[in-house]
């Protein structure tokens, strides 16, 4: 449970850093994502999820 909380905190730090450092680029990316169809967002989400799981597996083994 402690590792899960640490991971969620790191996500918050990374998201906050991106918003702090590049707010206009983040806004433009969000606007572009609104234009994508749900299927494309789902595929992208699946790819990010798979990459995250692979990275977690690699880091733990």
Buried (B, 14 or more C-beta within 10 A) or exposed (E): EEEEEEEEEEEEEEEEEEEEEEEEEBEEEEEEEEEEEEEEEEEEEEEEEEEEEEEEEEEEE
